[in-house]
Amino acid sequence: MTSYESAREEIKRTADIVELIGQYVQLRKAGRNHVGLCPFHAEKEPSFTVSPERHTFHCFGCKKGGDVFSFWMEYHGATFPEALRDLAERYNITISEGFSRTEEKEKSRKREEIYRINEAAAVYFQKSLKDPVKGKAARDYFRKRSISEEIISEFRLGYAPDEWGGLVNTLRGRNRELSGAVEAGVIIPGKKGGHYDRFRGRVIFPIFDLRRGEKVVGFGGRVLDESLPKYLNTPETPIFHKGKSLYGLHSSHSAMRETGRAVVVEGYMDFLALRGHGLGEVVATLGTALTSDHIRKIKGIAGEAVMVFDPDEAGVSAVLKSLPVFLNEGLSARAVELPGGHDPDSFVNTEGLDRFRELLERAPFMFDYYLEKRLARGKGDVEGKVQALKEILPVLSALRSAAQRSLYIRRMAERIGVREEALLSELRALGKKPFQKGTGRDLKERSLPQAAGKNYGDLQLLNLLVHHPDVASRLIECGSTILISDPTVTQIVETFFQKYRENISVSPENLENDFESEAARIKLREVLVGRSFYSAGEVEQAVREIERKAYQRRLSESLKMAKGDIESLNKLLKLKAQGPVRSERETQGRGR
């Protein structure tokens, strides 16, 4: 078996970081690097940079970055042991156990136990669905809703019998710790002792992990009658977060990438009906409003989302709530209102998939849809227009982009027949400024440190060392660190020099793990994914300039210290007159 450290290095050598991250973030080539919209914060201009040469990524906006393990952990909410195991499986690398720190190992152990309990629960629910007596009502329900056996099998649908202890007894029989099942959210401790099943008398929809598609992270359950709550989900657990999970994403992301579109529906049954009819690029929310985390998952895979809402007041309100989230996350969104009181489930079962696709293709942009709905409701009169403004202006005020606010204000002014200046005045009254300077910076400005300012000497030296590490011996010999004013840069440079002195093969991209300081890791990544300040022909000149400046700085400080000592001053002045001259032999020996 391969040791932990060996496995880590082999994975880093084997993994194509652009290919790996590109499955979750839409990347485009930009010079030596690849760039895209960051999946970890809202942005409209790409500041998320992936360097295949350095095997690293860095976001100049939120400052997150690192290697393939850092991305996997951040994107999937995984621990390092889980990331190591996942990537080892992905690249067919066998690893030994016992590699993690105690706290990481314990955290990973608990999460794995929840996965095992969820798997046991999923099997229990599947068997209950197939039970001739217990599962009959659930099978009839699925049959009535036109859910095929293939879909039931593919998505591992099940049934939780209307029993208080069915799953509890099953888990006991498998020697599972009930405390772990409580943490997994599938059973609940009783107030007077004992435990009982969370899901009872419900059809069950297992929710799968995006990073490990066959793994169950949680469950959704729907009643078969009119009792409330109609839907019930697993509570928040170490592996399940409702505000970050989209039902079916593990199975639909390939089709979403191929079509460039994500069709978002509100419920499990809508998703299953559309998948059953052959629509691949569909996902469903878990009974919650769309969040930024949901949209970041989508925008990394598809360039557009089409929201399919019920045509009632709640559906229209959902459009209003999701509009600013889409706009702030920089993802284009359209809205589909189904005719005749249909939901996606009933529509596709009665009208067919081709008719549904027609609605998708004709879907208006979400802002236009909402505006038209609100104006139609008010019949176009003054009061209706005022009410529409009261509802839409707060949405626009929440937008981060001044340019977007300006665009939508102009469109709304034209549609409603109100002067643009009047709308801007109302927007200001909400306590927001509709125009702000510097709404975005060019990627080049973000990825290149400024070549001016008090820290230019620091960045000049660090850039030279990172991109031309063969000059390290000369920078050490001339005492170049005397020129550095930034403590963070000092830490990076001195760590590099220390490894060099110890005859350790120094690879700048591998230094990040040596720093506890996040500031040092960020600074290093920014230089790594940026480009060199110097062409090959300019490196020698840059080194000589640093040598000259370091000499002058040391001489200046020595003169200050020798003040009043005539003999020392004379020696220093004589040395100053000679300058930092070295023989041709010395220069050649250091290798230009």
C-alpha positions as CSV (number, residue, x, y, z in Angstrom):
1,M,0.0,0.0,0.0
2,T,1.1,3.6,-0.7
3,S,1.8,5.7,2.3
4,Y,-0.2,8.9,3.0
5,E,2.5,11.3,1.9
6,S,3.3,9.2,-1.2
7,A,-0.3,9.0,-2.1
8,R,-0.7,12.7,-1.7
9,E,2.2,13.5,-4.0
10,E,1.2,10.8,-6.5
11,I,-2.4,12.3,-6.7
12,K,-1.0,15.8,-7.2
13,R,1.3,14.5,-10.0
14,T,-1.5,12.5,-11.6
15,A,-4.5,14.8,-11.3
16,D,-5.2,17.3,-14.1
17,I,-6.3,20.2,-11.9
18,V,-7.9,22.0,-14.9
19,E,-9.9,18.9,-15.8
20,L,-10.9,18.2,-12.2
21,I,-12.0,21.7,-11.3
22,G,-13.5,22.1,-14.8
23,Q,-16.2,19.6,-13.9
24,Y,-17.6,22.0,-11.3
25,V,-16.5,25.4,-12.7
26,Q,-16.8,26.6,-16.3
27,L,-13.3,27.6,-17.2
28,R,-11.8,29.3,-20.2
29,K,-8.2,29.6,-21.2
30,A,-6.5,32.9,-20.4
31,G,-2.8,32.8,-21.4
32,R,-1.0,30.1,-19.3
33,N,-3.9,29.9,-16.9
34,H,-7.6,29.1,-17.0
35,V,-10.2,31.4,-15.4
36,G,-13.9,31.3,-14.4
37,L,-16.5,32.6,-12.0
38,C,-15.6,31.6,-8.5
39,P,-17.9,28.9,-7.0
40,F,-17.2,30.2,-3.4
41,H,-18.4,33.8,-3.7
42,A,-20.6,36.0,-5.9
43,E,-18.9,37.7,-8.8
44,K,-19.6,38.8,-12.4
45,E,-16.1,39.0,-13.7
46,P,-13.9,35.9,-13.4
47,S,-11.3,36.2,-10.7
48,F,-11.0,32.4,-10.1
49,T,-7.8,31.3,-11.7
50,V,-6.4,27.8,-12.2
51,S,-2.7,27.3,-13.0
52,P,-2.0,23.9,-14.6
53,E,1.7,24.7,-14.6
54,R,1.7,25.3,-10.8
55,H,-1.1,22.7,-10.0
56,T,-2.9,25.3,-8.0
57,F,-6.0,27.6,-8.0
58,H,-6.6,31.0,-6.5
59,C,-9.5,33.4,-6.4
60,F,-8.4,37.0,-6.3
61,G,-11.8,38.0,-5.0
62,C,-12.4,35.8,-1.9
63,K,-8.8,34.6,-1.6
64,K,-9.6,30.9,-1.4
65,G,-7.1,28.7,-3.2
66,G,-4.7,25.8,-3.0
67,D,-4.2,22.4,-4.7
68,V,-6.6,19.8,-5.8
69,F,-7.2,18.7,-2.2
70,S,-8.0,22.2,-1.1
71,F,-10.6,22.6,-3.9
72,W,-12.2,19.2,-3.2
73,M,-12.5,20.0,0.5
74,E,-13.9,23.5,0.0
75,Y,-16.3,22.6,-2.8
76,H,-17.7,19.3,-1.3
77,G,-17.4,20.2,2.4
78,A,-15.1,17.3,2.9
79,T,-12.4,16.6,5.4
80,F,-8.8,16.1,4.2
81,P,-8.9,12.3,4.8
82,E,-12.1,12.1,2.8
83,A,-10.6,14.2,0.0
84,L,-7.5,12.0,-0.1
85,R,-9.7,8.9,-0.2
86,D,-12.0,10.3,-2.9
87,L,-9.2,11.4,-5.2
88,A,-7.2,8.2,-4.6
89,E,-10.2,6.2,-5.8
90,R,-10.7,8.6,-8.7
91,Y,-7.1,8.1,-9.9
92,N,-6.8,4.4,-8.9
93,I,-4.2,5.0,-6.1
94,T,-4.2,2.6,-3.1
95,I,-3.4,4.3,0.2
96,S,-2.6,3.0,3.7
97,E,-4.8,3.9,6.7
98,G,-3.8,5.9,9.8
99,F,-2.6,8.9,8.0
100,S,-4.7,11.7,9.5
101,R,-4.5,13.8,12.5
102,T,-6.6,12.7,15.4
103,E,-9.3,15.3,15.2
104,E,-9.5,15.0,11.4
105,K,-9.7,11.2,11.6
106,E,-12.5,11.4,14.2
107,K,-14.5,13.9,12.2
108,S,-14.1,11.7,9.1
109,R,-15.1,8.6,11.1
110,K,-18.3,10.2,12.3
111,R,-19.2,11.3,8.7
112,E,-18.5,7.8,7.4
113,E,-20.8,6.3,10.1
114,I,-23.6,8.7,9.0
115,Y,-23.1,7.5,5.4
116,R,-23.3,3.8,6.6
117,I,-26.5,4.5,8.6
118,N,-28.1,6.4,5.7
119,E,-27.3,3.4,3.4
120,A,-28.9,1.0,5.9
121,A,-31.9,3.3,6.1
122,A,-32.1,3.5,2.3
123,V,-32.1,-0.3,2.0
124,Y,-34.8,-0.5,4.7
125,F,-37.0,2.0,2.8
126,Q,-36.5,0.1,-0.5
127,K,-37.4,-3.2,1.1
128,S,-40.5,-1.7,2.7
129,L,-41.6,-0.4,-0.7
130,K,-41.4,-3.9,-2.2
131,D,-43.2,-5.5,0.8
132,P,-46.4,-7.0,-0.6
133,V,-48.5,-5.6,2.3
134,K,-46.6,-2.6,3.8
135,G,-45.6,-1.1,0.5
136,K,-48.8,-1.5,-1.5
137,A,-50.1,2.1,-0.8
138,A,-46.8,3.6,-1.8
139,R,-46.5,1.5,-5.0
140,D,-50.0,2.5,-5.9
141,Y,-49.1,6.2,-5.3
142,F,-46.0,5.9,-7.6
143,R,-48.1,4.1,-10.2
144,K,-50.8,6.8,-10.1
145,R,-48.1,9.5,-10.5
146,S,-46.7,7.6,-13.6
147,I,-43.3,6.9,-11.9
148,S,-41.8,3.9,-13.7
149,E,-40.0,1.0,-12.2
150,E,-36.8,2.2,-13.9
151,I,-37.0,5.5,-12.2
152,I,-37.9,3.9,-8.8
153,S,-34.8,1.7,-9.2
154,E,-32.4,4.4,-10.5
155,F,-33.2,6.9,-7.7
156,R,-33.7,4.2,-5.1
157,L,-37.2,5.4,-4.1
158,G,-38.6,3.8,-1.0
159,Y,-41.3,3.8,1.7
160,A,-41.3,4.4,5.4
161,P,-44.1,2.3,6.9
162,D,-46.4,4.0,9.4
163,E,-44.6,2.5,12.3
164,W,-42.8,4.1,15.3
165,G,-39.8,1.7,15.5
166,G,-39.4,0.0,12.1
167,L,-36.0,1.6,11.3
168,V,-34.9,1.7,14.9
169,N,-35.3,-2.1,15.2
170,T,-33.5,-2.6,11.8
171,L,-30.5,-0.5,12.9
172,R,-30.4,-2.3,16.3
173,G,-30.4,-5.6,14.4
174,R,-27.4,-4.4,12.4
175,N,-25.6,-3.3,15.6
176,R,-25.6,0.3,14.6
177,E,-25.1,2.9,17.3
178,L,-28.4,4.7,17.7
179,S,-26.6,7.8,18.7
180,G,-25.1,7.9,15.2
181,A,-28.6,7.4,13.7
182,V,-29.8,10.4,15.7
183,E,-26.9,12.5,14.3
184,A,-27.8,11.2,10.9
185,G,-31.4,12.5,11.4
186,V,-33.2,9.3,10.6
187,I,-34.4,8.6,14.2
188,I,-35.4,10.9,17.1
189,P,-34.8,10.3,20.8
190,G,-38.0,10.1,22.8
191,K,-38.6,12.5,25.7
192,K,-39.2,9.7,28.1
193,G,-36.3,7.5,26.8
194,G,-36.0,5.3,23.8
195,H,-36.0,6.3,20.1
196,Y,-38.6,6.5,17.3
197,D,-38.4,6.8,13.5
198,R,-38.4,10.3,12.0
199,F,-40.1,9.2,8.7
200,R,-43.4,7.4,9.1
201,G,-46.1,6.7,6.5
202,R,-44.2,8.5,3.7
203,V,-42.7,7.7,0.3
204,I,-39.0,8.3,0.5
205,F,-36.6,10.1,-1.8
206,P,-32.9,9.5,-1.0
207,I,-30.7,12.5,-1.6
208,F,-27.3,11.7,-3.1
209,D,-23.9,13.3,-2.7
210,L,-22.5,15.1,-5.7
211,R,-18.9,14.1,-5.0
212,R,-19.7,10.4,-4.4
213,G,-23.0,9.9,-6.4
214,E,-23.8,6.5,-4.9
215,K,-23.6,7.8,-1.4
216,V,-26.9,8.9,0.4
217,V,-26.5,12.1,2.4
218,G,-30.1,12.5,3.5
219,F,-33.8,11.8,2.7
220,G,-37.0,13.6,1.7
221,G,-40.3,12.1,2.6
222,R,-43.9,12.8,1.3
223,V,-47.1,11.8,3.0
224,L,-49.7,9.8,1.0
225,D,-52.7,11.7,2.4
226,E,-53.4,15.4,3.2
227,S,-51.7,15.4,6.6
228,L,-49.0,18.0,7.4
229,P,-46.2,18.6,6.9
230,K,-46.6,17.4,3.3
231,Y,-42.8,17.1,2.9
232,L,-40.2,16.3,5.5
233,N,-36.5,16.4,5.0
234,T,-33.5,15.1,7.0
235,P,-32.4,17.9,9.4
236,E,-28.9,19.5,9.0
237,T,-26.2,17.0,9.6
238,P,-22.4,16.9,9.1
239,I,-23.0,15.6,5.5
240,F,-26.4,17.2,4.6
241,H,-27.2,20.9,4.2
242,K,-30.5,21.6,2.7
243,G,-29.5,25.1,1.6
244,K,-26.7,23.6,-0.5
245,S,-28.2,20.5,-1.9
246,L,-30.1,20.1,-5.1
247,Y,-32.1,16.9,-5.7
248,G,-30.8,15.0,-8.7
249,L,-27.7,17.0,-9.3
250,H,-25.5,13.9,-9.0
251,S,-27.3,12.4,-11.9
252,S,-28.1,15.5,-14.1
253,H,-24.8,17.4,-14.1
254,S,-23.5,15.8,-17.3
255,A,-26.7,16.7,-19.2
256,M,-26.6,20.2,-17.8
257,R,-23.0,20.6,-19.0
258,E,-23.9,19.3,-22.4
259,T,-27.0,21.5,-22.9
260,G,-25.6,24.5,-21.0
261,R,-28.9,24.8,-19.2
262,A,-30.3,23.8,-15.8
263,V,-34.1,23.3,-15.5
264,V,-35.0,24.0,-11.8
265,V,-38.3,22.7,-10.4
266,E,-39.7,22.8,-6.9
267,G,-40.2,19.2,-5.9
268,Y,-39.1,15.6,-6.0
269,M,-42.1,14.4,-8.0
270,D,-41.6,17.1,-10.6
271,F,-38.0,16.1,-11.0
272,L,-38.8,12.4,-11.3
273,A,-41.6,13.0,-13.8
274,L,-39.4,15.1,-16.1
275,R,-36.5,12.6,-15.8
276,G,-38.9,9.8,-16.6
277,H,-39.9,11.5,-19.8
278,G,-36.3,12.0,-20.8
279,L,-35.3,15.5,-19.7
280,G,-31.8,15.1,-18.4
281,E,-30.8,18.6,-17.3
282,V,-33.3,19.0,-14.4
283,V,-32.7,19.5,-10.7
284,A,-35.1,20.2,-7.8
285,T,-34.9,22.3,-4.7
286,L,-35.7,20.6,-1.4
287,G,-38.6,22.7,-0.4
288,T,-36.5,25.8,0.2
289,A,-35.9,29.0,-1.6
290,L,-33.0,29.0,-4.0
291,T,-29.8,30.1,-2.2
292,S,-26.5,31.5,-3.4
293,D,-24.9,28.0,-2.8
294,H,-27.5,26.4,-5.0
295,I,-26.8,28.8,-7.8
296,R,-23.1,28.5,-7.5
297,K,-23.4,24.8,-8.0
298,I,-25.5,25.4,-11.1
299,K,-23.4,28.2,-12.7
300,G,-20.2,26.0,-12.5
301,I,-21.9,23.5,-14.7
302,A,-24.4,25.4,-16.9
303,G,-24.6,28.9,-18.3
304,E,-28.3,29.4,-17.8
305,A,-31.1,28.4,-15.4
306,V,-34.8,28.0,-16.3
307,M,-37.0,28.2,-13.3
308,V,-40.3,26.3,-13.6
309,F,-42.8,27.7,-11.0
310,D,-46.4,26.9,-10.2
311,P,-48.6,29.7,-11.6
312,D,-50.0,30.8,-8.3
313,E,-49.1,33.7,-6.0
314,A,-46.5,31.6,-4.2
315,G,-44.8,30.8,-7.4
316,V,-44.6,34.4,-8.6
317,S,-43.3,35.4,-5.2
318,A,-40.6,32.7,-5.5
319,V,-39.5,34.4,-8.7
320,L,-39.1,37.7,-6.9
321,K,-37.1,36.2,-4.1
322,S,-34.8,34.3,-6.4
323,L,-34.2,37.2,-8.9
324,P,-31.6,39.1,-6.9
325,V,-29.8,35.9,-6.0
326,F,-29.4,35.0,-9.7
327,L,-28.4,38.5,-10.6
328,N,-25.8,38.8,-7.9
329,E,-24.3,35.5,-8.7
330,G,-24.1,36.4,-12.4
331,L,-26.2,33.5,-13.8
332,S,-28.7,34.2,-16.5
333,A,-32.2,33.0,-15.5
334,R,-35.5,32.6,-17.3
335,A,-39.0,31.7,-15.9
336,V,-41.6,29.3,-17.1
337,E,-45.2,29.6,-16.0
338,L,-47.1,26.4,-16.8
339,P,-50.6,26.9,-18.3
340,G,-53.9,25.7,-16.9
341,G,-52.9,25.2,-13.3
342,H,-50.4,22.5,-14.2
343,D,-47.2,21.7,-12.3
344,P,-44.3,20.1,-14.2
345,D,-45.4,16.6,-13.1
346,S,-49.0,16.9,-14.4
347,F,-48.0,18.9,-17.5
348,V,-45.4,16.5,-18.9
349,N,-47.7,13.5,-18.2
350,T,-50.6,15.1,-20.1
351,E,-48.9,17.2,-22.7
352,G,-45.6,15.4,-23.3
353,L,-41.9,16.4,-23.2
354,D,-41.9,18.1,-26.6
355,R,-44.5,20.6,-25.5
356,F,-42.6,21.2,-22.3
357,R,-39.4,21.8,-24.2
358,E,-41.3,24.4,-26.3
359,L,-42.1,26.3,-23.1
360,L,-38.5,26.2,-22.1
361,E,-37.3,27.6,-25.4
362,R,-39.8,30.5,-25.2
363,A,-39.2,31.3,-21.6
364,P,-38.8,35.0,-20.9
365,F,-36.0,36.4,-18.8
366,M,-37.0,36.4,-15.1
367,F,-37.0,40.1,-14.6
368,D,-39.3,40.7,-17.6
369,Y,-41.6,37.9,-16.5
370,Y,-42.0,39.3,-13.0
371,L,-42.5,42.8,-14.3
372,E,-45.2,41.7,-16.7
373,K,-47.0,39.6,-14.1
374,R,-47.1,42.5,-11.6
375,L,-48.3,45.0,-14.2
376,A,-51.0,42.6,-15.5
377,R,-52.2,42.1,-11.9
378,G,-52.7,45.8,-11.5
379,K,-54.4,46.1,-14.9
380,G,-51.9,48.7,-16.0
381,D,-53.4,51.5,-13.8
382,V,-51.5,53.9,-11.7
383,E,-52.0,52.0,-8.4
384,G,-50.9,48.8,-10.1
385,K,-47.7,50.5,-11.3
386,V,-47.0,51.9,-7.9
387,Q,-47.4,48.5,-6.3
388,A,-45.1,46.9,-8.8
389,L,-42.5,49.6,-8.0
390,K,-42.8,49.0,-4.3
391,E,-42.1,45.3,-4.8
392,I,-39.3,45.5,-7.5
393,L,-37.3,48.5,-6.2
394,P,-36.2,46.7,-3.0
395,V,-35.0,43.8,-5.2
396,L,-32.9,46.2,-7.4
397,S,-31.5,47.9,-4.4
398,A,-30.1,44.6,-3.2
399,L,-28.0,44.2,-6.4
400,R,-24.3,44.6,-5.9
401,S,-23.7,45.8,-9.5
402,A,-24.4,49.4,-10.2
403,A,-24.4,48.6,-14.0
404,Q,-27.1,46.0,-13.5
405,R,-29.2,48.4,-11.4
406,S,-28.9,51.0,-14.1
407,L,-29.9,48.6,-16.8
408,Y,-33.0,47.4,-15.0
409,I,-34.1,50.8,-13.9
410,R,-34.0,52.0,-17.5
411,R,-36.0,49.0,-18.7
412,M,-38.5,49.4,-15.9
413,A,-38.8,53.2,-16.6
414,E,-39.6,52.5,-20.3
415,R,-42.1,49.8,-19.5
416,I,-44.0,51.6,-16.8
417,G,-43.8,55.1,-18.3
418,V,-42.0,56.7,-15.4
419,R,-38.9,59.0,-15.7
420,E,-35.7,57.2,-15.0
421,E,-34.6,60.0,-12.7
422,A,-37.7,59.5,-10.6
423,L,-36.9,55.8,-10.1
424,L,-33.3,56.5,-9.2
425,S,-34.5,59.0,-6.6
426,E,-36.8,56.3,-5.1
427,L,-33.9,53.9,-5.1
428,R,-31.7,56.3,-3.2
429,A,-34.5,56.7,-0.7
430,L,-34.2,53.1,0.1
431,G,-30.7,53.9,1.5
432,K,-28.7,52.5,-1.4
433,K,-26.5,54.2,-3.9
434,P,-27.4,53.1,-7.4
435,F,-24.0,54.1,-8.9
436,Q,-20.7,53.2,-7.5
437,K,-17.3,53.7,-9.1
438,G,-15.2,50.7,-9.7
439,T,-17.9,48.1,-10.0
440,G,-15.4,45.6,-11.4
441,R,-11.7,45.2,-12.0
442,D,-10.1,43.7,-15.0
443,L,-8.8,40.2,-14.5
444,K,-5.3,41.4,-15.5
445,E,-5.4,44.0,-12.7
446,R,-6.5,41.4,-10.2
447,S,-3.9,38.8,-11.1
448,L,-0.9,41.1,-11.4
449,P,0.4,42.9,-8.3
450,Q,0.9,46.6,-8.9
451,A,4.4,47.5,-10.0
452,A,4.3,50.7,-7.9
453,G,3.8,51.6,-4.3
454,K,5.7,51.0,-1.1
455,N,5.7,47.2,-1.4
456,Y,7.0,47.1,-5.0
457,G,10.5,46.0,-3.8
458,D,8.9,43.2,-1.8
459,L,6.8,41.9,-4.7
460,Q,9.7,42.4,-7.2
461,L,11.9,40.1,-5.1
462,L,9.2,37.6,-4.4
463,N,8.2,37.4,-8.0
464,L,11.7,36.9,-9.1
465,L,12.3,34.1,-6.6
466,V,9.1,32.3,-7.4
467,H,9.4,32.4,-11.2
468,H,13.2,32.2,-11.4
469,P,14.2,30.1,-8.4
470,D,17.7,29.4,-9.9
471,V,18.7,32.9,-8.7
472,A,18.1,31.9,-5.1
473,S,21.9,31.5,-4.2
474,R,22.7,35.1,-5.3
475,L,19.7,36.5,-3.5
476,I,20.8,34.8,-0.3
477,E,24.4,35.8,-0.7
478,C,23.6,39.5,-1.2
479,G,21.3,39.6,1.9
480,S,18.3,40.6,-0.2
481,T,15.9,40.2,2.7
482,I,17.1,43.5,4.0
483,L,15.0,45.1,1.2
484,I,11.7,43.5,2.4
485,S,9.3,45.6,4.4
486,D,6.3,43.2,4.4
487,P,6.5,40.6,7.2
488,T,4.4,38.2,5.1
489,V,6.8,38.4,2.2
490,T,9.7,38.0,4.6
491,Q,8.2,34.8,5.9
492,I,7.8,33.3,2.4
493,V,11.3,34.3,1.2
494,E,13.0,33.1,4.4
495,T,11.2,29.8,4.3
496,F,12.4,29.4,0.7
497,F,16.0,30.3,1.6
498,Q,16.0,28.0,4.6
499,K,15.0,25.0,2.4
500,Y,17.6,26.0,-0.2
501,R,20.4,26.2,2.4
502,E,19.3,22.7,3.7
503,N,19.8,21.4,0.1
504,I,16.1,20.6,-0.1
505,S,14.7,20.7,-3.6
506,V,12.5,23.7,-3.5
507,S,9.3,23.9,-5.6
508,P,7.5,27.2,-5.0
509,E,4.1,25.7,-5.4
510,N,4.8,23.2,-2.6
511,L,5.7,25.8,-0.1
512,E,2.1,26.6,0.8
513,N,1.9,23.7,3.2
514,D,4.8,25.1,5.2
515,F,2.8,28.2,6.3
516,E,0.3,28.4,9.2
517,S,-0.4,32.0,8.1
518,E,-3.3,32.3,5.7
519,A,-1.9,35.6,4.6
520,A,1.4,34.0,3.5
521,R,-0.5,31.3,1.6
522,I,-2.6,33.9,-0.2
523,K,0.4,36.0,-1.1
524,L,2.3,33.1,-2.4
525,R,-0.6,31.8,-4.6
526,E,-1.2,35.3,-6.1
527,V,2.4,35.4,-7.2
528,L,2.3,31.7,-8.4
529,V,-0.7,32.1,-10.7
530,G,0.5,35.5,-11.9
531,R,3.1,35.9,-14.5
532,S,6.8,36.8,-14.1
533,F,7.7,40.5,-14.1
534,Y,10.8,39.6,-16.1
535,S,11.6,38.0,-19.4
536,A,14.5,35.6,-19.6
537,G,16.8,38.4,-20.8
538,E,15.8,40.7,-17.9
539,V,16.5,38.3,-15.0
540,E,20.2,39.1,-14.8
541,Q,19.6,42.8,-14.7
542,A,16.9,42.4,-12.0
543,V,19.3,40.3,-9.8
544,R,22.0,42.9,-10.2
545,E,19.6,45.7,-9.3
546,I,18.6,43.8,-6.1
547,E,22.3,43.2,-5.2
548,R,23.0,46.9,-5.7
549,K,20.0,48.0,-3.6
550,A,20.8,45.5,-0.8
551,Y,24.5,46.7,-0.8
552,Q,23.4,50.3,-0.5
553,R,20.9,49.5,2.3
554,R,23.5,47.6,4.3
555,L,26.1,50.4,3.8
556,S,23.6,53.1,4.8
557,E,22.7,51.3,8.0
558,S,26.4,50.6,8.7
559,L,27.2,54.3,8.3
560,K,24.5,55.2,10.8
561,M,25.9,52.8,13.3
562,A,29.5,54.0,12.8
563,K,28.7,57.6,13.4
564,G,31.5,59.2,15.5
565,D,33.9,56.4,14.8
566,I,36.4,58.1,12.4
567,E,38.4,54.9,11.5
568,S,35.2,52.9,10.8
569,L,33.7,55.7,8.8
570,N,36.8,56.0,6.6
571,K,36.8,52.2,5.9
572,L,33.1,52.4,5.0
573,L,33.5,55.4,2.7
574,K,36.4,53.6,0.9
575,L,34.2,50.6,0.5
576,K,31.3,52.8,-0.8
577,A,33.7,54.2,-3.4
578,Q,34.5,50.7,-4.7
579,G,30.8,49.7,-5.0
580,P,29.4,46.2,-5.2
581,V,31.9,45.1,-7.8
582,R,32.6,41.3,-8.4
583,S,35.0,39.7,-10.7
584,E,34.0,38.1,-14.0
585,R,34.9,34.7,-12.5
586,E,32.6,35.3,-9.5
587,T,29.7,36.2,-11.8
588,Q,30.2,33.2,-14.1
589,G,30.5,30.9,-11.0
590,R,27.0,31.9,-9.9
591,G,25.5,31.2,-13.2
592,R,23.8,34.0,-15.0
